[in-house]
């Protein structure tokens, strides 16, 4: 198998595994949020432009895209340092501005979920919260 054919096949398999069936449905971001218990830090990374094979093009041309990845760090009750233990490749976008707006929506969604969490969360585990004086 030629190197080009092998690279194209590998890119096709990787894209289908990474994107999955939720790619066309807007990502289902609300179902993909990290656990809020012990959440210390969270963020988003936009990388690109990355050359990706356009599978809709019969010639198999490549096009530049931007990848959007969400991540979160949680602190265990038994660990001294938080660990980056949650990561989600969300999407590949044609425009950088669309990638950045995905990041903004993710950051706002986590912020809202943390504010709605009982007792404020604040990166603490349930066992670490002081519930005295809370009715």
N, C-alpha and C positions, 0 to 999 in steps of 0.2 A: 504494500500500500504506500502510495507516495506521501511525503510529509505534509503537503497541502491538504490532501484528502483526510489524512489522519487528524490534522489540526481542526479542520472543519467539523468532522464527526465529534471530536472531543468537545468543541465549543457548543455544538448542538445538544449533546447530552448534558453538559454542565448547565446550560441555560434552562433546559426543561426541568432539571432537578431543582435548581435554585428558584425559579419563578413559580413553578407549580400551578395549580388550577386557580389560585386566588389572585393571580396577577391581573386578570381582566376585570375582576370584581372590585377594583379599587384597593386591594390589599387587605381589607378587613382589619384595619389598624386596631380597633377596639378589642378584638379578640386576641391580639398579639402583644399586649402590654406585659412588661415584666412584673414579677411579684413586687408589691409595695412594701412587704414586711422585710425590714432590714435594708431597704434601698438607701444607698449613701449618695451615689452620683449616677447621672445618666446623660446621654448625649447622642449626637448624630454625626456621621462622617459622610461627606460628599467627595468622591474621588473621580477624576476624569480629566480630560476625555479619554475613554477607553475604546479601542476599536473592537466592535462586535459584529459578527456575521449577521447580515440581514436575511432571515430565513424566508421572507416573503418575496425576495428578489430571486428569480430563477437563475441568475448568474452567480448568486452567492456573494455579492459584494459586501464589503464591510462599511460600517457607519460609526461615527463617534457617538458615544453615549456617556452618561454620568451615572455612577452607581450610588445608591443611597443605602447606608447601613446604620441601624440603630444599635446602641449598646447600653448596658447598665452594670453597675457595681453594687454588690450586696456585701454586708458585713455579717459574718457568722457570729454566733454567741461565743464560740470557742476560738475564733481567729483574732489575731492582733490587728491585721490589716484587712481592708476590704479587697475583694477579688472581682475582677471583670468576668462575670460568669454568665452573662446573657448577651447574645448578639443575634441580630436579625438582618439579613440582606433583604431589604424591602422592595427595591425596584431598580430598573435601569431606565433613565429618562433621556429624551433627545436634547432637552434644554436644561442648562444649569439652573436657571431661575425656577423651573418646576421642581428640581431636586431640593433647592433651598426652601421652597414653600412646603414640601413634604416634611422637611426637618422642623420647620416652625410649627406645623400642625402636631407633630409627634411631641415636641417639647411642651406645647400648650396642653395637650391631652394628659401627659404625665403630671404636669403641675396641677391641673384641675382634679385629677384622680387623687393626688396626695392631699389636696385641700379637703376633699370630700371624705377622706379616710377618718374614721373615728379616732379621737385623741391626737390628731395632728400628725401621726407617723413620725416625721422628722428623722428618718433613717434609723430609728431604734427598733429593736425586736420587741415582740409583745412581752417577753420576760423582763426586759429592761425598763419598761415604762412604769412611772410612778402613778398609780391610779388612786392614791389617797386624795380625798376631797372631791372626787368626781362622782356625781350622783347618777 
